[in-house]
């Protein structure tokens, strides 16, 4: 089993940063999705993709993966760039 560990991004639709400090372990899909012959929905028999584990730190996520024999790849969080701007800048 392989998985990826990443930090949740900030929701683009809201200005809040709730739950963005959590680290997530998601399993990689083991098989490709195929369309259902009756309804046409995409699906597969792989149930591991439905499992999403949340951890408070990246070290906890790595330790969990190591304890359970999961090959985990950590995706670093890109640095946050703040665009400091005042209301007066709209009129320059």
FENRA-V837025 format. One record per pair of residues at least 4 apart in sequence whose ideal C-beta (glycine too) atoms are under 8 Angstrom apart, sorted by sequence separation. I is the first residue (numbers start at 1). GAP is how many residues later the second one is. If there is no record, write none. Layout:
i: <I & I>
gap: <GAP & GAP>
This chain:
i: <17 & 29 & 36 & 47 & 56 & 57 & 58 & 59 & 60 & 61 & 62 & 63 & 64 & 66 & 85 & 88 & 11 & 35 & 36 & 44 & 55 & 65 & 10 & 35 & 36 & 55 & 64 & 65 & 66 & 10 & 11 & 35 & 36 & 65 & 34 & 53 & 33 & 34 & 55 & 10 & 33 & 34 & 62 & 8 & 9 & 33 & 53 & 61 & 8 & 32 & 62 & 7 & 31 & 61 & 7 & 8 & 31 & 7 & 8 & 29 & 31 & 7 & 8 & 30 & 58 & 6 & 7 & 29 & 5 & 6 & 30 & 5 & 29 & 30 & 5 & 6 & 29 & 4 & 27 & 28 & 3 & 4 & 27 & 3 & 26 & 3 & 4 & 27 & 2 & 3 & 26 & 1 & 2 & 26 & 1 & 25 & 26 & 24 & 25 & 1 & 24 & 25 & 24 & 25 & 23 & 24 & 22 & 23 & 22 & 23 & 22 & 23 & 21 & 23 & 25 & 23 & 24 & 23 & 25 & 25 & 27 & 25 & 1 & 25 & 7 & 5 & 5 & 5 & 5 & 3 & 3 & 5 & 1 & 2 & 3 & 4 & 5 & 6 & 1 & 2 & 3 & 4 & 5 & 6 & 1 & 2 & 3 & 4 & 5 & 7 & 2 & 4 & 6>
gap: <4 & 4 & 4 & 4 & 4 & 4 & 4 & 4 & 4 & 4 & 4 & 4 & 4 & 4 & 4 & 4 & 5 & 5 & 5 & 5 & 5 & 5 & 6 & 6 & 6 & 6 & 6 & 6 & 6 & 7 & 7 & 7 & 7 & 7 & 8 & 8 & 9 & 9 & 9 & 10 & 10 & 10 & 10 & 11 & 11 & 11 & 11 & 11 & 12 & 12 & 12 & 13 & 13 & 13 & 14 & 14 & 14 & 15 & 15 & 15 & 15 & 16 & 16 & 16 & 16 & 17 & 17 & 17 & 18 & 18 & 18 & 19 & 19 & 19 & 20 & 20 & 20 & 21 & 21 & 21 & 22 & 22 & 22 & 23 & 23 & 24 & 24 & 24 & 25 & 25 & 25 & 26 & 26 & 26 & 27 & 27 & 27 & 28 & 28 & 29 & 29 & 29 & 30 & 30 & 31 & 31 & 32 & 32 & 33 & 33 & 34 & 34 & 35 & 35 & 36 & 37 & 37 & 38 & 39 & 40 & 43 & 45 & 47 & 47 & 51 & 53 & 56 & 57 & 60 & 62 & 67 & 67 & 68 & 68 & 68 & 68 & 68 & 68 & 69 & 69 & 69 & 69 & 69 & 69 & 70 & 70 & 70 & 70 & 70 & 70 & 71 & 71 & 71>
